[in-house]
Amino acid sequence: MLLKDRIKQYRLLLASKSPRRRALLEGCGLEFEIAEGREADETFPADMPALQVAEYLSGIKSDAWAEELAEGDLLITADTVVIAGGEILGKPHDKEDAVRMLRLLSGADHEVVTGVTLRTINRRRSFSCSSRVTFRTITDEEIDYYVDTYRPYDKAGAYGIQEWIGYVAITGIEGSFYNVMGLPVQRLWVELDEFV
């Protein structure tokens, strides 16, 4: 029996404000509801290895929901970070921060890591997925155009691979494209299949 049929025994909840995560989960053919994200302190230990941060933060988001879950609920939380030059790039605070991030990404490789946590009332599983993305050198004019037009303030690393910048600036990707969008759906499918 396909996962999409077996998972119907649960009320699948996606706790995310991201329209991209919603669209990606819909693309898997899974029926789910949106659970409005709870406020969570998204700080992490200063000495935590960068590759572990996204998974840790997805767990923090999941913990914010722990007491709200009912029997039969299956909650999905996720967090995405961009790692460039040893720096963890979250969502930019403003235009200046977005421009700074894109200049850091220009002409270089970076890692995009998405952490995901699955939780029921009595079980929990977390995992992460990493993709390497390469940008060509982009000009300040291109950066300004992208930031002014697309306002990427809700995106880790100040860019969306599915937007203009992805079309004109990304020269290569190693790993999951959808992970860079914010949800590693192939890995999520496998993890859900084992979880249920």
Legacy VTK file of the C-alpha trace (Angstrom):
# vtk DataFile Version 3.0
C-alpha trace
ASCII
DATASET POLYDATA
POINTS 196 float
0.000 0.000 0.000
1.345 3.435 -0.930
2.400 5.825 1.808
-0.301 8.298 0.745
-2.917 5.681 1.628
-1.282 4.352 4.811
-0.736 7.820 6.224
-4.473 8.525 6.164
-4.681 6.961 9.630
-3.043 10.194 10.831
-4.042 13.823 10.707
-0.929 15.108 8.942
-0.004 18.624 10.092
2.563 20.886 8.440
3.675 23.600 10.859
5.116 26.091 8.400
4.329 29.559 7.100
6.295 28.826 3.924
4.149 28.652 0.776
6.993 26.704 -0.863
6.894 23.948 1.764
3.132 23.732 1.383
3.388 23.403 -2.398
6.133 20.762 -2.147
4.148 18.628 0.288
1.075 18.953 -1.953
3.226 17.739 -4.850
3.765 14.466 -2.987
0.041 13.779 -3.128
-0.303 13.708 0.667
-3.376 15.127 2.373
-2.412 17.519 5.160
-3.556 20.500 7.169
-1.632 23.656 7.950
-0.780 24.060 11.606
0.059 27.667 12.277
3.636 27.828 13.522
4.138 28.463 17.226
6.659 31.072 18.293
9.902 29.374 19.289
13.277 30.670 20.389
15.359 29.849 17.316
18.752 30.336 18.917
21.254 27.515 18.895
24.431 26.795 20.837
27.341 28.881 19.549
29.589 25.812 19.376
27.094 23.674 17.443
28.499 22.417 14.109
26.847 24.351 11.267
25.559 21.194 9.552
23.527 20.317 12.690
21.791 23.674 13.143
18.825 23.172 10.776
17.886 19.823 12.340
18.229 21.321 15.824
15.964 24.245 14.894
13.345 21.945 13.352
13.285 20.152 16.704
12.827 23.448 18.572
9.844 24.221 16.340
8.443 20.744 16.990
8.879 21.127 20.759
6.700 24.241 20.645
3.838 21.971 19.546
4.457 18.996 21.861
1.583 19.665 24.269
-0.893 20.534 21.508
-0.824 17.199 19.677
-3.710 14.759 19.959
-3.824 11.032 19.366
-3.519 10.437 15.622
-1.732 13.722 14.841
1.547 13.619 12.896
3.364 16.939 12.894
6.039 18.016 10.393
8.342 20.942 11.207
11.307 22.123 9.159
14.056 24.710 9.109
16.495 25.649 6.345
19.872 27.336 6.680
22.483 28.371 4.160
26.136 27.910 5.097
28.627 30.086 3.221
32.217 30.777 4.134
31.649 29.152 7.511
28.771 31.537 8.288
25.195 30.375 8.887
22.828 32.546 6.875
19.230 32.648 8.025
16.595 35.042 6.744
17.875 38.559 6.050
16.750 41.326 8.408
16.570 44.010 5.720
17.817 44.983 2.260
21.343 45.676 3.451
21.549 42.221 5.028
20.117 40.551 1.898
22.656 42.321 -0.326
25.480 41.305 2.033
24.388 37.650 1.889
24.127 37.585 -1.898
27.567 39.157 -2.250
28.888 36.372 -0.017
27.243 33.724 -2.245
28.413 35.331 -5.509
31.036 33.318 -7.382
31.190 30.574 -4.768
29.738 27.301 -3.502
27.533 27.082 -0.432
25.599 24.412 1.438
21.839 24.457 1.942
20.722 22.291 4.846
17.107 21.564 5.736
16.295 19.867 8.996
12.958 18.108 9.456
11.269 16.725 12.562
8.362 14.272 12.537
6.353 13.997 15.758
3.337 12.141 17.074
2.062 12.179 20.630
4.576 9.488 21.612
7.259 9.344 18.894
9.714 11.724 17.291
12.276 11.495 14.478
14.579 14.187 13.102
16.833 14.215 10.043
18.549 16.664 7.742
19.436 16.899 4.074
22.262 18.895 2.514
22.707 20.247 -1.026
25.665 22.116 -2.520
24.827 25.095 -4.745
27.202 27.058 -6.982
26.607 30.679 -8.005
28.369 32.437 -10.851
29.723 35.873 -10.014
26.751 38.219 -9.927
26.935 41.988 -10.212
25.745 44.519 -7.665
23.179 45.658 -10.234
21.801 42.093 -10.472
21.743 41.773 -6.698
19.881 45.072 -6.286
17.383 44.111 -8.990
16.691 40.752 -7.370
16.314 42.099 -3.840
14.138 45.048 -4.925
11.923 42.930 -7.185
11.593 39.669 -5.234
12.114 40.912 -1.645
13.618 37.620 -0.406
13.308 38.456 3.280
11.535 35.188 4.117
14.256 33.000 2.591
17.420 31.621 4.173
20.458 33.058 2.427
18.287 35.788 0.838
17.357 33.820 -2.276
14.858 31.376 -3.723
16.248 28.860 -6.216
12.876 28.816 -7.999
12.990 32.585 -8.628
14.825 34.782 -11.155
18.140 34.486 -9.339
18.016 30.701 -9.637
17.472 30.915 -13.379
20.276 33.366 -14.106
22.904 32.842 -11.407
23.039 29.198 -10.308
25.529 27.212 -12.356
25.241 23.912 -10.522
23.592 21.959 -7.756
24.674 18.737 -6.111
21.888 17.075 -4.153
18.163 17.714 -3.900
16.761 20.753 -5.726
13.667 20.624 -3.520
15.831 20.680 -0.407
17.149 24.058 -1.584
13.528 25.203 -1.941
12.995 24.295 1.713
11.761 20.705 1.974
13.671 17.566 0.902
10.517 15.788 -0.236
12.153 12.589 -1.497
13.887 12.052 1.863
10.718 13.112 3.689
8.707 10.479 1.777
11.183 7.751 2.782
11.284 8.890 6.413
7.468 9.085 6.630
7.196 5.659 5.018
9.376 4.213 7.797
7.735 6.306 10.514
4.141 5.212 9.887
LINES 1 197
196 0 1 2 3 4 5 6 7 8 9 10 11 12 13 14 15 16 17 18 19 20 21 22 23 24 25 26 27 28 29 30 31 32 33 34 35 36 37 38 39 40 41 42 43 44 45 46 47 48 49 50 51 52 53 54 55 56 57 58 59 60 61 62 63 64 65 66 67 68 69 70 71 72 73 74 75 76 77 78 79 80 81 82 83 84 85 86 87 88 89 90 91 92 93 94 95 96 97 98 99 100 101 102 103 104 105 106 107 108 109 110 111 112 113 114 115 116 117 118 119 120 121 122 123 124 125 126 127 128 129 130 131 132 133 134 135 136 137 138 139 140 141 142 143 144 145 146 147 148 149 150 151 152 153 154 155 156 157 158 159 160 161 162 163 164 165 166 167 168 169 170 171 172 173 174 175 176 177 178 179 180 181 182 183 184 185 186 187 188 189 190 191 192 193 194 195
